[in-house]
Amino acid sequence: MAAQEAVHALREALGSQVVQLPEEFGDRRVVDWSGLPGGVPLAVIRPRDTAEVAKALHICSEHGQPVVTQGGLTGLVGGANVQGGEVAISLDRMNKIVEIDPVSSTMTVEAGTPLQVVQEAATAAGFYFPLDLGARGSCSIGGNLATNAGGNRVIKYGMMRDQVLGLEAVLASGKVIGGLNKMIKDNSGYDLRHLLIGSEGTLAIITRAVLRLRPKPTATATAWCGLPSYEAVTTLLSRAQARLAPGVSAFEVMWKGYYDAVLANLDTLRAPLDEAHPFYVLLESVGTDPVRHADAFEEFLGEMLEAGVVSDAALASSDSQALAFWAIRDAPGEYQRFIPNHAAYDVSFSIAQVGEAAQRCDVRLRERWPDAIVMIYGHLGDGNIHVVVDVPGMGKHDHDEIDDVIYDVTRDLQGSISAEHGIGTKKKHFLHFTRSDNDIESMRAIKSALDPHGLLNPGKVF
Amino acid sequence: MAAQEAVHALREALGSQVVQLPEEFGDRRVVDWSGLPGGVPLAVIRPRDTAEVAKALHICSEHGQPVVTQGGLTGLVGGANVQGGEVAISLDRMNKIVEIDPVSSTMTVEAGTPLQVVQEAATAAGFYFPLDLGARGSCSIGGNLATNAGGNRVIKYGMMRDQVLGLEAVLASGKVIGGLNKMIKDNSGYDLRHLLIGSEGTLAIITRAVLRLRPKPTATATAWCGLPSYEAVTTLLSRAQARLAPGVSAFEVMWKGYYDAVLANLDTLRAPLDEAHPFYVLLESVGTDPVRHADAFEEFLGEMLEAGVVSDAALASSDSQALAFWAIRDAPGEYQRFIPNHAAYDVSFSIAQVGEAAQRCDVRLRERWPDAIVMIYGHLGDGNIHVVVDVPGMGKHDHDEIDDVIYDVTRDLQGSISAEHGIGTKKKHFLHFTRSDNDIESMRAIKSALDPHGLLNPGKVF
C-alpha cells in the first residue's frame, strides 16, 4: 500500500517520537469542535521545527500522501478533520515564543503556540495582542492564521491578517516560503502572506510568524444601551466612530429575540436596564488616558440619550459591572444548556444591509416554524452577525431547510456565508453563494500551482 | 503580423473611439515618472466599463497580444512602461464614483478615478479617505491598488490594501473575478483581493473597488522635535504610540544630513529650533476632541522634554506653522533644484534596525565618495526610509555602485528593497535580495496559473 509505505518512510526519516501510529497516539483528540464526522489519521506527525515539517512534506509529496494540518482543533467547520487516508501533521510541539522585539513591537512565534500564551507574553512585555476569541486557551496561532480568525476586537484592531508582519510556511513539496520579516511596508512582489492567511491549510503549512504588538490600552469604558430601531443602532455606530474614534473596541448588537431568550433561560444574567427595547448595544471604547477617556465617553453617551439615538443606557462603574454586561453578550457559550440541538450561522453583510438581513431571516424562519427560537446578535461594526435557530424537534431535514433560508438571504443581499469561521467541509457546498464561478476557478488554479498533487487538506474549501 | 491582427480585431470589436492608434493618440504621455525608457504602445485602448476591459483582454488573449495597464502614470519603477510590442489599456475613462454608502462607510469607484477626486468626495460626504501621496492629483486608484501605495498616513491608517473591501478585476482570459463586496469580514476561500493588490498589473486589471471611508479627524496637533540619538527617536515613537495611540498620524524622522542639506539649499525653509540636533522628528497626532486632544498632546510633549527623550521642541500654534514644519519634510519635491542628478531609494527595515541601516549606508557611501551628499529621512513608524545620494559628477557607473551599497545593506539587515514604490523593471534584478528563490518560484507559479500565456505586463516584477 502506498499509504503504508509513506508512513514507513516518514517514520524512518523522522523517528517514532515524531511520527506516531494510531496505537501510539491512542485517544488523542483528532477532530475539531464542529461536531462533523472525522476519521483517524494514518499517523500523527509532530515535528519539532520547520526543517522537520519540510522533511515530512517532502516525503509525503514523494509518496503522494495527503496531509491534514492540525493546530488546537477548535475550528467549527471541519477544516482540520481527516476525511480518510490522510496523515495529520500537528504543530503542537512547535509552541515556543522565539523572540520579542520591543523596539519594533513584534513577537516571533512558532505556529503551534496557543493564542492565550501569546496574549499573556505580550502583556508581560508591556504590550497588547488584540486578537481574542472564546477558544483562546486551546486554539493555536497557526490555526488563527489558517482561518484568518476574527473575534470581538476586529472593529478596532482588524482580523488575524492585520496582526501579522512575517509568515514562514512550507509548501507541499517541502520547500519553505516566506520568512520572519518585521517590515510594516514591503512592496516587493506578490504578497504570499495574505494568500496563505485564510486558506485553511490547503496551500501550505504555516510554521512561524512575526506578530505585531500594540500599545496596551490603559483605560476602558463600557456601556449597555437600549435603542428604539435598527436605524438608531447604525446612527450610534457612526457617531461613536466619529466621536470616540478610533477608540471603539466593541460594538455588539443584540436583537430583542436574542436578549429575551438568554435572559429567560440563564438565571445568572441580570437585565442592565429596567425596560425592554427592540435593540441592545454593548459599546466599549479603549484609550490611554483614564480621566480624559472616561469624561469623553460619558459626554458622548449623554449626547446620544439627549438626541434620542439611545433610549436608555447603563454605564459600567466597575470592572465587574462591565463583565456582567459582557456575560449577556457571551451567553452563546451556554446555549448547550437550553437549546442543545440548535443550528448556528456566521454570516456578514455590508453594515447598511445587516438590519434587512436579520429581518428577512427572522420573518422567513417564523413563517416556516412559528415556534422557532431565533436569536440574532453580532459584531455590527464589522457587519458580522450570528444567527442561532432552534425549532421544535429539529431533525436533519429541518437543519438543511434552515441552511437554505439563511444562505439564500446571504446570497440575495451579497453577503458572505462565512464572516469568520471559514468554509472547511461544512460550507463548501454553499461557497458559490458568496464567490463567483470565476473566483472559484481562480482559487483552483492557484491551488494547483502551489500544491499540484492536491496533497494539502484535500476536500476542504472547494 | 500577429500584433497587427490583434490591433485590428480590437478596433473591430471596440471601435476607433476606444482603440486608438499611435497617429491618433499623438503626443499622449505613455511613460511613467521613473525616467526609465518606455516605448510607444501599438495602440491605446480606453475602455468605458468593465465589460469593455473584459472584451479587450479576451481578444488580446486569443491573439497572444501582450498588454500593459496604465493609470495615472505616476509610478517610479517603470511598471507601466511599454517594453516593446504591447498594447496599453488605459483606465482613464473609467473615472467615476459609482456610489457612496454612508451607513456602511464605503465608496465604490472605477479604477481610473484620481486619488484626489476620491479624497474630495469623501470629505464632501463627511468622511475621510486617508491614503495620501504627492501624486494625488494625477495617480489613479487602480494604480494605487496595483502598487499597494503607502504615503504619509500609513502609521495610523495602513497601506492601500487596508483601505479596500471589494475589488473587481479582469484576468488575462477576459474573465471577471472579485466583486463589489462591502463586507469587513469575509472568510470564504482565498483572498484574491490581497493577491492582486501590489501585483503591479501582472495578474489582472483592476476595474472597480469598494473603498473604506474613515471618520474625519477634527483635531490635529503637530510638533517639531530635536533629539539627541537614534535611541531617543525610537523611545519617542514607542511612548507616543502608547500615550497618544492610536492618534499618531505621522512620525517623520530626518537625519541631520538631510536637514542640513535642505535648509542650506532651499531658502523658503526656516529652522523651527534655535540649535542643531542629530535627529529631527515631525510628530503629528489626530483626534476628534479638539480641547482634550490638544491638552493631551502638549502634556505628552512636556513629559518627553523633561525625560530628556526630546532635547527641544516646537509646538505648531497654527495651521501655517504646521505647514512650515511639513515643508521641511516635503523638501524632496524640490530636490531637482539643487541635486538634479541624484539617486533615490525607498527601503524598509524592522523599526529596531532602521538606525543601524541608515548608519551603514551613510558610512559606506562616504568611505567611497568623501564628498557625497547623503540625505536620509522617512516614515519611522513604518520602518520605511528614503535615502537620497548625490556624488560629484555622478555617472551611470556611480549610480550602479550606489545601488549595490544600499541594497547590500538592505539584504544584510533583512530589509525590503521596496517599501512602497514597487519593483517594476527598476528593481527586478534586486528582487532576490528581499525574496527567496522559493518565494519567486511560487510567484511565477501563481502568475502562470492566472495568466498562462504571460500577457499581462510582461517583464515586470520578475
Interface residues (C-beta under 8 A of the other chain):
Chain A: D101 P102 V103 S104 S105 T106 T147 N148 G150 V154 M159 R161 D162 L171 K175 V176 I177 G178 G179 L180 N181 K182 M183 I184 K185 D186 N187 S188 G189 Y190 D191 L192 H194 L195 I197 G198 S199 L203 R214 P215 K216 T234 S238 Q241 A242 R243 L244 A245 P246 T288 D289 R292 D295 A296 S348 F349 S350 I351 A352 Q353 H379 G381 D382 G383 N384 Q414 G415 S416 I417 S418 A419 E420 H421 G422 I423 K427 L431 T434 R435 S436 N438 D439 I440 E441 S442 M443 A445 I446 S448 A449 L450 V461 F462
Chain B: D101 P102 V103 S104 S105 T106 T147 N148 G150 V154 M159 R161 D162 L171 K175 V176 I177 G178 G179 L180 N181 K182 M183 I184 K185 D186 N187 S188 G189 Y190 D191 L192 H194 L195 I197 G198 S199 L203 R214 P215 K216 T234 S238 Q241 A242 R243 L244 A245 P246 T288 D289 R292 D295 A296 S348 F349 S350 I351 A352 Q353 H379 G381 D382 G383 N384 Q414 G415 S416 I417 S418 A419 E420 H421 G422 I423 K427 L431 T434 R435 S436 N438 D439 I440 E441 S442 M443 A445 I446 S448 A449 L450 V461 F462
